[in-house]
Amino acid sequence: MFDSLSDRLGGVFDKLRGRGALKEQDVRDAMREVRIALLEADVALPVVRRFIDQVTEKAIGQSVLRSVTPGQQVVKIVNDAIIEMLGGDVTPELDLNAAPPVVIMMVGLQGSGKTTSTAKIAKLLKEKQGKKAMMASLDVNRPAAQEQLKVLGEQVGVATLPIIPGQQPTEIATRAMQAAKLQAVDVLLLDTAGRLHVDQQLMDEMKAVAEISNPRETLLVVDSLTGQDAVNVAQSFSGQVDLTGVVLTRMDGDARGGAALSMRAVTGKPIKFAGTGEKMEALEVFHPSRVANRILGMGDVVSLVEKAAEAVKVEDAEALAKRMEQGKFDMNDLRMQLKQMQNMGGLGMLAGMMPGMKKAKAAMQASGMDDRVLLRMDAIIGSMTPKERANPALLNAKRKIRVAKGSGTQVQDINKLLKMHMEMSKAMKQIKKMGGLKGLAAMFGKGGLDAAMPGLGGQGLGPGAGGLPGLGGGGPDLSKFLKK
């Protein structure tokens, strides 16, 4: 979503980092370009002015201009300012400290993803916090809105209030409160009706529901793709109802990102969740510092680790660890890793979270390399016999032709996959020579990351880092795989 803004800011900071000493005029010229980049990203004008004034004041200080790395100091100041713009270093959480049932009221315009977000939050509360949740649809205007929430509830395993035709929103809210108390529900989510535009009837209806349910949280759901108008919607709602937070949907889209950057500054309400896809698990807690790091190309290693923890099963990781200890790595292991990469969001998502991988991600897109590469490799492995997957050395010319036909690929594709597998196998054997995983851990303790992974070359993970040119030859080099 922030790709365009990230590219523009990256170009500005590359110029600063390429110089030794900085003059005050250099900083002001850079801030002028930053201002243009933010305005092009559809950030609200008052927010841009406040941001530039704040950054310029700190960046032209003598401690920055006379520092050893003034360019990187400016990047850090901008990074800190973006974090503050997005809500500060504290990650906002749902306030559920009240007598059950705690009510969360979802509000927003029609088409913003309100109903889907309701189900996603219910799923998150159930699976991550162990809460017993219930959902109720108060939307009696949009056709099949209540049925939609019921279907989503069945998908995520969360109970929904039974539908009684003809009831009005206030009656449904009253019945939902009674049902939640009888069923000892921890959290009740009310999906209110949306409109095509903000109108007084919508506001009056929400106020009436709020009086009945006394919500602990009132979350405004906003579509990121609406751009600057999303800020206007947020202002309209915050002036009528007591909002406690914002949910931004379609954060995986190609919007310019101005809505996300402006929302917190304009409304004063924290962004609590970000929808990153259509799947029910595609909802992330909004971390201002992590988003700022992504914008400035510093990556988001913490989120990457969390995604890995969710995608990788403990038993699979333990089984692979044992095989690595023995120096074994066959096509079944490779296939498992490819599927885990897909579950974590694919190549683009992973590259965007790795520090210094912005240029690598751009190169992947320019060469036509995308998640279809993973699917193609999986098809190749799937066309092999169990014996061939366990022992790739069996693949002679005749077998390769058969596998290529079965997977709809070419023989050279098979050869490239085998070469990649061979390189990974060598890496596993190197780990065994170093004493297995325990020996590798010892190297981390003695010489740090650079000792264990010499391919990193001491690049670091902070602002101005040179990136991740390699992982000691141990990682899968997908760039060598055929791009179609």
C-alpha positions in Angstrom: 0.0 0.0 0.0 2.8 2.4 0.9 5.1 1.4 -2.0 4.9 4.7 -3.9 5.5 6.8 -0.8 8.3 4.4 0.3 10.0 4.7 -3.1 9.9 8.5 -3.0 11.2 8.8 0.5 13.9 6.2 -0.2 15.1 8.3 -3.1 15.3 11.4 -0.8 17.2 9.6 1.9 19.6 7.9 -0.5 20.8 11.4 -1.4 21.3 12.4 2.2 23.1 9.2 3.1 25.4 9.6 0.2 26.9 12.8 1.6 29.3 13.4 4.4 28.4 16.6 6.1 25.0 18.2 5.7 24.1 21.9 5.5 20.9 23.4 6.7 19.9 24.0 3.1 20.4 20.3 2.3 17.9 19.4 5.0 15.4 22.0 3.9 15.6 20.8 0.2 15.1 17.2 1.4 12.1 18.2 3.5 10.6 20.0 0.5 10.7 16.7 -1.4 9.3 14.8 1.6 6.4 17.3 1.6 5.7 16.6 -2.0 5.9 12.9 -1.4 3.3 13.1 1.4 0.9 15.3 -0.5 1.1 12.9 -3.5 0.3 10.1 -1.1 -2.9 11.9 -0.2 -2.0 12.8 3.3 -4.1 15.7 4.7 -2.5 19.1 4.2 -2.6 20.2 7.9 -1.0 16.9 8.8 1.8 17.4 6.3 2.5 20.9 7.5 2.7 19.9 11.1 4.9 16.9 10.2 7.4 18.9 8.1 7.7 21.7 10.7 8.4 19.1 13.4 11.0 17.2 11.4 12.7 20.3 10.1 13.1 21.8 13.5 14.8 18.7 14.9 16.8 17.9 11.7 18.6 21.3 11.4 19.8 21.1 15.0 23.6 21.3 15.4 23.7 17.9 17.0 22.4 16.4 13.8 24.4 18.4 11.3 27.6 17.8 13.1 27.1 14.1 13.8 29.2 11.4 12.2 26.2 10.1 10.1 23.9 13.2 9.7 22.0 11.5 6.8 21.0 8.6 9.0 20.2 10.9 11.8 17.7 12.7 9.6 16.1 9.3 8.6 15.7 8.4 12.3 14.0 11.7 13.0 11.6 11.2 10.1 11.0 7.6 11.3 10.2 8.8 14.8 7.9 11.5 13.4 5.9 9.0 11.3 5.5 6.8 14.4 4.2 9.7 16.3 1.8 10.6 13.4 0.5 7.0 13.4 -0.2 7.1 17.1 3.1 6.7 19.0 5.1 3.8 20.1 2.3 2.2 22.1 0.2 -0.4 20.3 -3.5 0.3 20.9 -5.5 -2.6 22.3 -9.2 -3.3 22.8 -10.5 -2.2 26.2 -12.3 -5.3 27.5 -11.9 -4.5 31.2 -15.6 -4.4 32.1 -18.3 -6.7 33.3 -19.3 -9.1 30.5 -20.8 -9.0 28.0 -18.4 -6.3 26.8 -19.9 -4.6 23.8 -18.0 -3.6 20.7 -20.0 -1.5 18.2 -18.9 -1.5 14.6 -19.8 1.6 12.6 -19.0 2.9 9.1 -20.2 3.5 5.6 -21.7 0.7 3.4 -19.0 -1.2 1.5 -16.2 -0.4 3.9 -15.8 -4.0 5.0 -17.6 -3.6 8.3 -19.4 -7.0 8.4 -16.2 -8.9 7.4 -14.1 -6.9 9.9 -16.7 -7.8 12.6 -16.2 -11.5 11.9 -12.4 -11.1 11.7 -12.2 -9.4 15.2 -14.5 -12.1 16.6 -12.2 -14.8 15.3 -9.1 -13.0 16.7 -10.8 -12.6 20.2 -11.7 -16.3 20.2 -8.4 -17.7 19.0 -5.9 -15.3 20.4 -7.5 -14.2 23.7 -9.8 -17.2 24.4 -12.9 -15.0 24.6 -16.4 -16.3 24.1 -17.8 -14.0 21.5 -21.2 -13.4 19.9 -22.1 -11.3 16.8 -25.4 -9.6 16.0 -26.3 -7.8 12.8 -28.3 -4.6 13.2 -28.3 -3.9 9.5 -32.0 -4.2 8.3 -31.5 -2.1 5.2 -28.9 -3.9 3.1 -30.4 -7.1 1.6 -29.0 -10.3 3.1 -26.7 -8.4 5.5 -27.8 -10.4 8.5 -27.5 -13.7 6.5 -23.9 -12.6 5.5 -22.9 -12.2 9.2 -24.5 -15.6 10.0 -22.4 -17.3 7.2 -19.2 -15.6 8.4 -20.0 -16.7 12.0 -20.2 -20.3 10.9 -16.8 -19.9 9.1 -15.0 -18.6 12.1 -16.9 -20.7 14.7 -18.5 -17.7 16.5 -22.2 -17.7 17.4 -24.6 -15.1 15.8 -27.9 -13.8 17.1 -30.8 -15.7 15.5 -32.6 -13.5 12.8 -36.1 -12.4 13.5 -37.6 -10.7 10.3 -39.1 -7.3 10.9 -37.2 -6.3 14.0 -35.6 -2.8 14.2 -32.0 -2.2 15.2 -32.8 -1.1 18.7 -35.0 -4.2 19.2 -32.2 -6.4 17.9 -29.6 -4.7 20.2 -31.9 -5.3 23.2 -32.4 -8.9 22.3 -28.6 -9.4 21.7 -27.8 -8.0 25.1 -30.2 -10.4 26.8 -28.9 -13.4 24.8 -25.3 -12.5 25.6 -26.0 -12.4 29.3 -27.9 -15.7 29.3 -25.2 -17.5 27.3 -22.3 -16.0 29.5 -20.7 -14.3 26.5 -17.5 -12.4 27.1 -17.7 -10.0 24.1 -20.7 -9.0 22.0 -20.0 -7.5 18.6 -22.8 -5.3 17.1 -22.6 -4.8 13.3 -24.6 -1.6 12.7 -26.1 -0.6 9.4 -24.0 1.3 6.8 -25.1 4.0 4.4 -23.7 5.1 1.0 -23.0 8.5 2.7 -23.1 10.0 6.1 -26.7 11.1 7.0 -28.5 12.1 10.2 -30.8 9.0 10.1 -27.7 6.8 10.3 -26.3 8.8 13.2 -29.5 8.8 15.2 -29.8 5.1 14.8 -26.3 4.5 16.1 -26.9 6.8 19.0 -30.0 4.9 20.0 -28.1 1.6 19.8 -25.3 3.0 21.8 -27.7 4.1 24.6 -29.1 0.6 24.8 -25.8 -1.3 24.6 -23.4 1.1 26.3 -20.4 -0.1 24.1 -17.0 -0.2 25.6 -15.5 0.1 22.1 -16.9 1.9 19.1 -14.8 1.1 16.1 -15.1 3.0 12.8 -14.4 0.8 9.8 -12.8 2.8 6.9 -11.8 1.6 3.5 -8.2 2.7 2.8 -8.9 2.8 -0.9 -11.3 5.8 -0.5 -8.2 8.0 0.1 -8.6 11.5 1.5 -12.4 11.1 1.7 -11.8 8.5 4.4 -10.5 11.3 6.6 -13.7 13.3 6.0 -15.9 10.3 6.9 -13.9 9.8 10.1 -14.4 13.4 11.1 -18.1 13.2 10.4 -18.5 10.1 12.6 -16.2 11.3 15.4 -18.4 14.4 15.7 -21.5 12.4 16.2 -20.6 9.3 18.2 -17.9 8.6 20.8 -15.3 6.7 18.7 -12.6 4.7 20.5 -10.6 3.5 17.5 -10.4 2.9 13.8 -10.2 -0.2 11.6 -8.5 0.3 8.2 -9.5 -2.2 5.6 -7.8 -3.1 2.3 -4.4 -2.2 3.6 -3.1 -4.7 1.0 -4.5 -2.7 -1.9 -2.7 -0.2 -4.1 -4.0 3.0 -2.3 -1.5 5.7 -1.7 -1.6 5.4 2.1 -2.6 8.9 2.9 -5.7 7.8 4.8 -3.7 5.7 7.2 -1.2 8.4 7.8 -3.8 11.1 8.3 -6.4 9.2 10.3 -4.8 9.3 13.7 -3.7 12.9 13.4 -7.1 14.2 12.2 -9.4 12.2 14.5 -7.2 11.7 17.6 -8.4 8.1 17.7 -5.9 5.2 17.4 -5.9 2.8 14.5 -6.4 -0.5 16.2 -6.6 -3.0 13.3 -5.7 -3.2 9.7 -7.4 -5.6 7.2 -4.8 -7.1 4.9 -6.9 -9.4 2.7 -10.2 -11.2 2.2 -9.4 -14.3 4.3 -10.8 -14.3 7.9 -7.3 -14.5 9.4 -6.2 -11.4 7.3 -6.4 -8.9 10.2 -3.4 -7.4 11.9 -3.1 -5.5 15.1 -1.9 -2.0 14.0 1.6 -1.3 15.2 2.7 2.3 14.4 6.4 1.6 14.7 6.3 -1.5 12.4 4.3 0.4 9.8 6.8 3.3 9.9 9.7 0.9 9.5 8.0 -0.6 6.4 7.4 2.8 4.9 11.1 3.7 5.3 12.3 0.4 3.9 13.6 -0.9 7.3 11.5 -4.0 7.2 9.3 -5.5 9.9 11.2 -8.4 11.3 8.9 -8.7 14.4 5.8 -9.2 12.2 7.7 -11.6 10.0 8.6 -13.7 13.0 4.9 -13.6 14.2 3.7 -14.7 10.8 6.2 -17.5 10.8 5.1 -18.6 14.3 1.5 -18.8 13.0 2.3 -20.5 9.7 4.8 -23.0 10.9 3.5 -26.0 12.9 5.7 -26.9 15.9 5.8 -30.5 15.0 6.9 -29.7 11.4 9.6 -27.4 12.7 10.9 -30.0 15.2 10.9 -32.7 12.4 12.9 -30.4 10.1 15.3 -29.6 12.9 16.0 -33.2 13.5 16.7 -33.8 9.8 19.0 -30.7 9.7 20.9 -32.2 12.6 21.4 -35.3 10.4 22.3 -33.2 7.4 19.2 -34.4 5.5 17.0 -32.3 3.3 14.9 -33.9 0.5 12.2 -32.6 -1.8 9.5 -33.2 0.8 11.3 -30.8 3.1 11.6 -28.2 0.3 7.9 -28.6 -0.5 7.0 -28.0 3.1 9.0 -24.8 3.2 7.4 -23.5 0.0 4.0 -24.1 1.4 5.0 -22.2 4.6 6.1 -19.3 2.5 2.7 -19.2 0.8 0.9 -19.4 4.2 3.0 -16.4 5.4 1.8 -14.2 2.5 4.0 -15.1 -0.4 7.2 -13.7 -1.8 6.1 -10.1 -2.0 4.9 -10.0 1.6 8.1 -11.6 2.9 10.4 -9.4 0.9 8.5 -6.3 2.1 9.1 -7.3 5.7 12.9 -8.0 5.3 15.2 -5.0 6.1 16.9 -3.6 3.1 14.8 -5.8 0.7 12.9 -2.9 -1.0 15.1 -3.0 -4.1 15.0 -6.8 -4.2 11.2 -6.7 -4.1 11.1 -4.2 -6.9 13.5 -6.3 -9.0 11.2 -9.3 -8.4 8.2 -7.4 -9.7 10.1 -6.0 -12.7 11.2 -9.5 -13.7 7.7 -11.0 -13.4 8.7 -13.1 -10.4 5.7 -13.6 -8.1 3.9 -16.3 -6.1 3.3 -18.3 -9.2 6.9 -19.3 -8.9 6.1 -21.1 -5.6 3.0 -22.8 -7.2 5.1 -23.9 -10.2 7.8 -25.4 -8.0 5.1 -27.1 -5.9 3.6 -28.6 -9.1 7.0 -29.9 -10.1 7.6 -31.6 -6.8 4.0 -33.0 -6.9 4.7 -34.6 -10.2 7.6 -36.6 -8.8 7.1 -40.1 -7.3 7.6 -40.6 -3.6 11.0 -42.3 -4.2 12.1 -39.3 -6.4 11.1 -36.8 -3.7 13.0 -38.7 -1.1 16.0 -39.2 -3.4 16.3 -36.5 -6.1 19.4 -38.2 -7.5 17.1 -40.7 -9.2 15.9 -38.0 -11.6 17.6 -38.9 -14.9 16.8 -37.3 -18.3 13.8 -39.6 -18.9 12.3 -39.0 -15.5 12.8 -35.3 -15.9 10.8 -35.3 -19.1 8.0 -37.1 -17.4 8.0 -34.7 -14.4 8.0 -31.7 -16.8 5.0 -33.0 -18.8 3.1 -33.8 -15.6 3.7 -30.3 -14.1 3.3 -28.3 -17.3 6.9 -27.0 -17.2 10.1 -27.4 -19.0 13.1 -29.7 -18.3 15.3 -26.6 -17.5 12.8 -25.7 -14.8 13.4 -29.1 -13.2 17.1 -28.6 -13.4 16.9 -25.2 -11.7 14.8 -26.6 -8.9 17.2 -29.5 -8.4 20.1 -27.0 -8.3 18.4 -24.9 -5.7 17.7 -28.0 -3.7 21.3 -29.1 -3.9 22.5 -25.7 -2.6 20.1 -25.9 0.3 21.3 -29.5 1.0 24.9 -28.3 1.2 23.8 -25.6 3.7 22.2 -28.3 5.8 25.4 -30.3 5.8 27.4 -27.2 6.8 25.1 -26.8 9.8 25.8 -30.4 10.7 29.6 -29.8 10.5 29.3 -26.8 12.8 27.8 -29.2 15.4 24.2 -29.0 14.4 21.7 -26.4 15.7 23.5 -26.3 19.1 26.8 -25.5 17.4 25.1 -22.8 15.3 23.6 -21.3 18.5 27.0 -21.2 20.0 28.4 -19.3 17.1 25.6 -16.8 17.5 26.7 -16.4 21.1 30.4 -15.9 20.3 30.4 -13.8 17.2 26.8 -12.7 16.8 24.8 -12.8 13.7 27.7 -12.0 11.3 29.7 -14.9 12.6 26.9 -17.4 12.1 25.7 -15.9 8.8 28.8 -14.4 7.0 26.7 -13.6 4.0 25.0 -10.8 5.9 28.3 -8.9 5.8 27.6 -6.8 8.9 25.0 -4.8 7.1 22.8 -4.2 10.1 19.1 -3.7 10.3 18.8 -0.1 11.1 18.3 3.0 8.9 20.8 3.2 6.1 21.5 -0.5 6.3 22.9 -2.1 3.2 20.3 -4.8 3.2 20.5 -8.6 3.2 22.7 -9.6 0.2 22.7 -13.2 1.2 22.3 -15.7 4.0 25.6 -17.5 3.7 24.3 -19.4 0.6 21.8 -21.3 2.8 18.6 -19.8 1.6 16.6 -20.7 -1.5 17.7 -18.6 -4.4 14.4 -18.2 -6.1 15.8 -15.7 -8.6 17.5 -18.5 -10.4 14.2 -20.2 -11.0 12.6 -19.7 -14.4 10.4 -16.6 -14.6 7.4 -16.8 -16.9 
